[in-house]
């Protein structure tokens, strides 16, 4: 009888743990992203449309692989996002921190996994998430190589810009 009670307790305890782990191994992300209008990609899992690449402030188009000087300060990035016209849409913004982190593997896997084009010089991207830790105004940035979150001063630091907008479920 004691063995049956112990077995039942273990199944109840580890049954939930197995379910939790299964969520981390979700293979349904295969069709998560798809190309939409020019220079945009839809993330169906999160209901977001992304610019397909880091955007050059001078051209408003994808940054070249070798562009170094096209990064923006946080203030420039916020203004650029507000004024952006891309893929027939004008409601672009900088991603918040949570949205930016959806570009990575998740479940403690901080490998960049989205099909957005990040050139080798686009090491950090701006988010719209404020950081109160620095002495001056700062926004959180995300390192593209490992998902590290770092606050950067919005007036003096430069990072790359991926734009995002909300899309209705099933919309294109």
C-alpha angles and dihedrals in degrees: 000000000000090000091053092050091047092048092048091049092049092049090050092047099043095033089071092044091054090052091051093050091047089060090059092053094052106152093187090097090087091096095030096112130043136167115258128173122348112314095357136109127194122221101205094186093062101025094242135134115209133194102254091232145012105289123235112226092212098054104019087228136098115308116245116249091251100042111125105160096055097084118113137217115248091258091050090047093052092049093044091053091050092052098038122127111189134154091357094303132110101184098088124142141167112276119252116238094264092052092048091052091056086074089072132071098264127207090080091311106122096180112132105248109165121105092235112127112246113179120219092259095050096088100152134031127205122242126195091235112117121225120209095189100087124072093244134039111297142170127211117254128197123221109230095213098057112000093252112166115223129171114229130190109256096217102047111019122083129211138155126272130231112179125215138187135180119256129192116251108276093011124132 
